[in-house]
C-alpha cells in the first residue's frame, strides 16, 4: 500500500514470522545463544519461554534456517497431539516410518535412525513450538525419548519453546524428572525503549534494502514504545497503521499524530500501554493469579523447587534519555558515567564460543579450575566459598574482588584510602587505564567476553550483596578468587547466588572514542580492527561512512551482538579479542590467561 511512497521494497511490519526481519535484542540474542548452546549440551533439554508477541517463533525460524551443520531437525508446530501422534509426527519429520500405531515400532525405528546419525557424526534435534499447549502425558513421552542415549551422550536433543505458562506446566508433580533435565532456560521479555527504536529502524532498513532514510521521528518512536509496551507484535501493528495514516495525509515522516491515530484505531486490542482496565478484566486477572498460586503451592509440596535459572530476573525500567542525545553518544558515553544494566551494552554479546587470546600471565593468581565440563567443585568447596563471603561485609568483599580483577590485569591494586564500594568501580578502573561495564545477563555473555569479572552474589546468612571475582567459567561451574584463595564452585552455587549482575573490566586499547561525522583517528583504528576481523575491505579513511557501519553490522551479526552498527563497548571488546591484544581471559583454561 505505502511501500513505494516511503521508498521501501517490502512491507516492513508484517505479523508473519519472517526470519529476515529478526532483530537480536539483548534478550533475543541470549535466547538464540541458548538454542545454539543446546546443540552441544549432553543433557537433552532446552526451554525458551517468552511473553505473547515477543518474537519466539521468528527467533525459532531464524535458528532453524540458519547454518546448523550436521544436524537433522524435526519441527513440531502443532503441539495438540496425543503421545502416539507425537511419535508419528517426529518420525515423519525425520523421514522414517510413521504409519503404525505401535509405539514400540515407532521408538525402535527412531532409535535405529539416531544411532546411524550418531555413527555418521550427525546429531538430531526435536523442536516443539507453542509447547505450553502440550499435555502432561505428551511431555512425559518426550522425557522417555530423551532416554535414547549412548553411554556418553543423548542421541536426541529436545527444544521446548512456549509462553510463560510452560514454566508453570513443568512444575506438575508428574514432570519432576523432565523439569530436572532442563539445564538451559531463557525467558524473552519485551524490548526496552531504545531497543524498540532500533527494532523499527532495523525492519525499515531490511524492507528498503539498506536505503531507507529516517521515517519515524524520535517522539513517534517513544510513543510507539509507550503504547506497545515493547512487545514486537504490537509494535508492528502500531507502526504499520501509523505509516498508513501518514501515507493518507501525504506525509513522508511519521509523527506522534499518526501514532496516536493508529493507536486509537486498534484500541480494541488489549495493548499494555492502556492505563484503564475494566472491573471484569481486573477480577479475571486476580482470579487467574489465585488459581496459579494454588497450583504452584500444590506442586511445590510434591516436587523439588524449580531451577532458579528458569525464573528471569526482573527487567529494570529504561531511563529517560533526552531525545536530542545522539545514539552514538549514548553508546560511547564517558566511562565515568555507566548506564544502567538495561541500557549500557547496546550491542549485547551472548555467543557462548568467543575466541580466546594469548596474553601475558597475570600476577600470582591461584591455579585454574578443572577443564570446562567438569568444575571439579565439591560440597566443601561451595561451603568454603559461602563461609569466606559471609565473613566479609559488602565493602570488604568489593575491595578484595577489585584487587583480584586488577591483579589479573597486572595493574596496581587498591590503595589504602581508595573507596571500594560499587559506585567507585568506574573511577578505580579509570585510574588504571581500564574501562568498567555493568552488564545484566547470564554465563553465556561472560563466556563470550572471556574476561575476569566481579559478580554480585547473594549468600545465605549474609546481610546484603557480596562481591567476588570469577576467573574461570564453564557450563559446569566457575572458579572465584576470594582473598588469597582460589575456590571452584559448581553450577548449583551460581544458580542460587548469582542473579546476572556482573562488573566487567576491559581496556580500550585503541581509544576509539565517540564516533562523529568528521574523520578521526579513532575511526581509522576501528577500520583497521574491522579489516583484521574480515568485515571491512575499504581504505582507512577515518570517516564513519556507510561501508564502515556495514562492516560493524556484519561483525556484530557474526558475533551474535545486537546489530545496531555502533561500535559500543561489547563490539570493541570482541574486536580487541580478535586483534590479539594482551589481556587476562577465562574459559578454556578456567582462569588467568589462555
N, C-alpha and C positions, 0 to 999 in steps of 0.2 A: 504494500500500500504506500508506504512512505520511504522505501529504501532509496530509490533514485533521488528523491528530493533532498535527502541528507547525505548523499554520496556513498551509500552503502551497497555492497554486492549481495547481501543476505540479510534476513530478518534476525536481529541480534538477541531478541528476548523471547524466543520460543520456549514453551514449557517442556519440550521433549528433552530427554537426557542425552544430548549430543556431546560426545567426548571431546570434540574440537573446541568446545567452549569451556572446558574445565578450568576453573580458577582455583589455584592452590593457595588458599588462605593458610594461616598457621595451623588451624585445626584440620583442614583437609589434607595438607601436606603430611602432618603427623599420621593421619589415618592411612594415607597411601603408603607411608613408610612401614606401618604395621602390617599392611597387606603384603608388601614385598618381603618383610622380615618373616612373615608366616610361612613363606616357601622354604625357608631354611630351618625353621623350628621343628624339632622332632616330637613335640608333644601332641600335635594333631589339630588343635582348635584355635581359631582366631575369632573374636567377636567385635564387630564395629556397630555402634549404635549412633543414632542421630535424631534430632527433632524432625517433625514433618516439614518437608520442603527445604531441607538444608543441603541437598545435593548428594545423597548417599548413592543413588542409582547412577548418576552421572559419573561419580568417582569410580564406581564399580565397573562401569562400561569402559572407562579410560584404562583402568587396571587390566581388564581382560583383553582389550585391543592393543595394549602396549607390548613391548618386547618381553615376553616371558619364555626364555629359552628352555627347550627340552621339557615342556610341561603340557600335559593333556588336561582339559578343563571340562567339567560338567556344570552347566549353569542352570539352576532351578529358579525360575522367576515366579512360579505359581505354587506357593507352599501349602495350599489347601489340599493335602493329599493324605491318603492312608499310608501306613508303613509299607504295604505291598506296592502301592503306586509310586512311592518314593524310590524304592529299589528299581522298579521298572524304568522310571524316568532317568535315574543315574546311569543305568546300563545302556539305555538308548542313547544318551548323550555321549557315552564313550564308544558307541558303535558296536555294542555287544547285544547278545540275545536278550530280548525283553518280552517275548510273547508267551511267557509261562506264569502260572500263578503259584509256583513253588518257590518260596523264599530260599530254600536250601540251594536250588539250582541257580537262582539269581546271584546269591552271595558267592557260590562256588565259581561261577563264571567271572565275577568281578575280581575275586582273589587271584585267579589264574592270570587275568589280564594285568593286574597290578604287579604281580611278581615278574611277568615278562617285561613290563615297563621298567621296573627297577633294574633288571638284568641288563637292559639296553641303556641304562644311565638316564632314564627319564623319570619324572615324577608326575603325580596326578593330584588334582585338587577338585573339590566339590564346593561350589559357591551357592548359598541359599539366600536369595533376596527376599525382603519382607518376612524375615524369619520370626517376627513376633506372632505371626498367624499359624505357626506350627503347633500341632497338637503335642501333648506330653509324650504320647506313645511314639510319635514320629521322631521327636528329639532323642528318645531312648534308642530307637533304631539307628540313628546317626552315631550315637555313642558306641553301639555294638560294631558298626562299620569301622570305627576308629581302632578297634581291636585287631584289624588286619595289619599285621606288622611282621618284621623280621626280628632277629634278636637284638638289633641295634637301632632300628628306627621304624616309624609309622609308614605304611605304604600309601595311606590316603590322608591328605590334609584337607580340613573342612573349615570353611569360612562362613560365619553367620553374620548377616547384615540386616538390621531392622531398627524399628523405632524404640524409644526408651522402655516401652512395655516389655521388651525382650529381656532386659535385666531382671525385672520382677518375675517373669516367667521362669528364668533359670534358678530362682530361689525355691521352686517347687520341691517338696521333700523327695519326690521320686527322681529328681535330676541332680542329686548331690554329686554323684560321680562325674556326670558330664560337666557340671559347673567347676569342679576341681581341676578338670583337664584343660580348661581355657586359660592359657598362660599369657596371651596377648589380647588386650582390650583397649578400646579407644572410643570416646564419645565426641561426636561432631556437634558443636553448638553454633549459634548464629554468628554472623560477621560483626566485627567492630565497625565504628563509623568510617574509619579510614579504609578498612577492607571493603566496605560497601562501595565507596567511591572508586577504589581500584578495580572492583569486580565489574562495575558498569563500564568503566573505560576499557577494561580487558575485552569484554564482549563486543564493544563497538569497534575495537581495533581488529578483532578477528573478522567481524562482519564486513569491514571496509578493507580487509587485507592490508592493514597497517597504514592506510591513507587517511583515516578519519581525523578531523580536527576536533577541538573541544565542542561538544554538543550540549552537554548539561552544565549549567552554572554551578558554582560551589554551593550557594544556598539551596538550589534544587536538589543536589546530591544529599545535603544534610537532611532535607525534608523527607526524601525518599527513605533514608535510613530510619528516621523517627517513625514514619508510618509503617514500615515493613518490619521493624524490629531486627533488621539484619538477616532475615530469612530469605535465601536466594530466590525461592519460587515467588514470594510476594514482591521482591524487588523486580523480578521480571514482569510481573503483572502491572505494577505501578509504572515502571519505566516505559513499557510498551504503550500503555494508554496515554501517558504524558507526551510521548512522541507523536501519537495520533492527534492529540489536542493541539500541539504546536504546528503540526502539518496543516490542520484545518484552519489555523489562524495565519498560515503562510509565514511562520517564523522559523528560521533555521537554528535557533537556540532555544533549548528547553529551560524555562524559568520556573520559579516557585508557583506561579499562577497555573501553569499547565499541570504541575504535580498535584496541586490542590484539587484541580478539576478531575484529574484521573482518580484520585483517592475517593472523591465523592461519588464517582460513577461506579466504583467497585466496593462501596462501603458495606454491601451486604455480606462480603467475606469477613470473617472474624479476624481482622488484622490486629497484630499485637499493639499497634500504636493507639488503638481506640481506648479512651480512658473510662468509658462508661460501659457497664455490663448490666444486663437485666437481672432482676432478682432471681428469676428461674435459672439463669446461667450461673449465678453465684452459688445458688443452692446445689446445682448439679456438680459444680467443682468441689464444693465441700463434701458432698456425698461420695464422689469418686475418691477423694483423698482419704476419707474414712474407711472405705472398702479396701483400698490398697494398704492402709495401715494395719487393718485386721489380718489381711493375707500375709503381710510381712512379719507380723508378730507370730502367727502360726508357723510360718516357715522357719523363723529363727529358732523356735523351740525344737524343731525336728531336724534341723540341719545346721552345720557349722556356719559361722558368719561369712559373708561374701568376701572375695578378694578385694582389698581396698583399691587395687588398681582399676577395678570396674567402675568406681564412683568418680566422676570427673570433678576436678577442683572447681570451685565457684568462679565464674567469669567476672573479672573486675570491670568497673564501669569506665568506658573510654573518656578521657578528659576532654574538656572543651579547648580545641586548638583554634586560634583565630583564623578565619578564612583567608586572611591576607598572607599567612605564613606559607611560603612555597614548600612543596612536598620535599624537595631536595634538602632544604634547610632543616625541616623536622627530622629527616632521616639522618643527617650528618651533624646533629647538634653537638655543641662542645661537650666533652666528656664530663665536665663538672656539673652538668645538669641531666642526669639519666632520666629517661622517660619511664613511665610505669611499665610493668611487665607486659601488659596487654598491647602496648603500642611501640615499645622500644625496638624490637627486632622486626622491622617491616619485612625483611627477607628471611623468614624463619627457616632454618635448616633442620631436616629430620632424617636425612638419609642415614641408614644405620651402618654404612660401609665407607665412611670418609677415609681418604687416603692418609697414610701416616708419613711423617717426615723424620729424617735423621737429624739429631740435634746433639749439641754438647751436653754431657751429663750434668745434672744439677748438683748442688752441694748435698751433703750427706742426708739422703732420704732413705728410709728403711727399704728392705728388699721388696720387689714386686710380688703381687699375689700369684696364685696358680693361674695357668693359661685360661683364656676365655672358654666358657662352657663348664668350667669346674672351679667354683670360687674358692674351694679349699677351706671355707669357713665352717666352724663348728659352733655348737651352742655356747661353749665357753668363750669363743671369740666375740659373739654377739653380746653376751653378758658383760664382758670386759669393756666393750665399746660403750654400752649404756652406763656402766659404773663410772667410767672416766668422764663422760659428758655430764652426769649428774653431779660429780664432784666439782665441776666448774659452774660459774654463773654465766649469764648470756654474754657479758662484756669480755670476760677472760677467755671464753671459748672462741669469740670473734678474734681476739688477739692471737691466740695460738693458730687459728685457721689462716689468718693473714700471713703470719710468719711462715707457715708451711707452704703456701702458694708462692710467696716471694722467694723462698728458698728454691723452689722448683724452677723459678725463672732466673736464678742466680743473681738476684738483686738484694740489696741490704734489707734486713728485717726491720720491724718497727722499733723506733727509738723509745726510750723510757717515758717521754712526755707526749708521744703521738697518740691521738684518740684512736680507739679500735672498734667503736660501735658501727653498725651497718651504714649510718649516714656519713661516715668518714671513709668508706671504702674507695669512693671515686678520687678523693683528694690524695689518699695514701698511694693509690695506683699512679696518679699523675706525677707525683714527686719521684717516682721510679721509672718514668718513661713508659708506663703501661696504660691501658685503657680498661675501664670497668663496665661490664654489661650485665644488667639484671635480666634474666630470662625466666619464663614460667612454662615448663614443658615436661618432658619425661626423659628417660635414659637414652632414647633414640637421638635426641638433639645433642646431648653431651657426647655420645659416641661419635656423632658426625663432626662436631667441633674438635674433638680429640685434644682437649686441653684440661689440665687440672682446674677444678672449680670448687668454690666454697658453697656447700649445701646448707640450707636451713632445715634443721631436724627437730622433730617433736619426740622427746624421750619420756617414757613413763616415769613419774615421780619427779620430773624437773619442772620448775616453775618458769615457764617461758621457753622461747626458742633457743636452741643450741646450734652453734656453727661448727662445721668440720670440713676439712679439705679432702676431696676424693682425688686419688692419684692413680687409681686403676678401676676399670669398669668393664663388665661383660654382661651377657644376658643372665648369667647365673648369680652374680653378686658384685661386690665392689671392695676396694681397699681404701681405707681412710688413714690419714696421718693425724693423730691427736697427741700434741706434745712431742715427745721423743719416740712415740710408739707407732708402728705401722700395723693396723688391725684389719684383717679381712672379715667381711660380713656377707651373709647370704642375701638372696633376693627378698626373702620374707622380712628382713630388717628394713630394707628400703621401702617395701610396700607399707609397713607400719609407720615408719618415722619420717619419710620424705614425701611431701605433697607437691613437688615440682618446682619450687623456687630455688634458683641457683645463681651464684655470682661468678661470672666468667671473666677472667683477666687475660688480656691479649695485648699484642704490640702492633701498632700501625706502622710497620717497618718503612713503608714508602711515603708516609704522611700525605695521603691522597687528599684529605680535607674535603671541604664543601665543593660541590660541583656547581659551576657558574656557566654562563653563556660565553664568557670570554676564554680565550686559550690560557691554559695554565700548566705548570709543571706537574701538578697532581694528576691531571687528566692524561698527560703524556706518560706518566708512570703507570697509570691504570691501563692504558692501551698496551703498554709493554707486558703487563701481567696477563691481560686477556689474550695477547698473542701467544704467550707461553702456554696458556690453557687451551689454545687451539680454536678460539671462537672469534678472534679479530685478525683480519688479514690486510688492513689498510695501513697507511703511513701513520706514524706517531706525531699527529699534528698538535696535540694538546687541546683540541676542540671537542667538546662532548656533543658530537653530531649524531645523526640517525644511525650510522654504521656502528658507532661506539655503543650507543644504547642497545642496538640489536645484539651486539656481542655480549653485553651484560645480561640481557634477557636469555640468550641461548645458554650462557654459563649457569644462570640461576635455574633454568629448567633441567639442565643436566644434573644439577646437584640437589634437586627437589627443594629448592628455595621458593619463596613467594616471588613470582616473576613480575616485578614492577619496573625493571630497567634502571633502578637506582642502586649504586654500589654502597650499600649500607654496611654496618659492622659485620654481619654474618657473611655477606658476599666477600668482603675483604679478608676475613679470617680464612675462608676456604681458598681464596686466590693465593694468599701467602703460604698456605699449606702446599699447594701445587708448586709454587716457586721454590720451595725447599729452604725457606728461611729457618735459622736455628730457633727451636722452641721446645719446651717440655711437652710431652704427649702422654696420653693414656690409651688403652685399647689392647693392642696385640701383645704388649709386654706387661700390661697390667699397671703400669705407673712409671713415673720418672721419664725416661726418654725411650724412643724407639730406635 
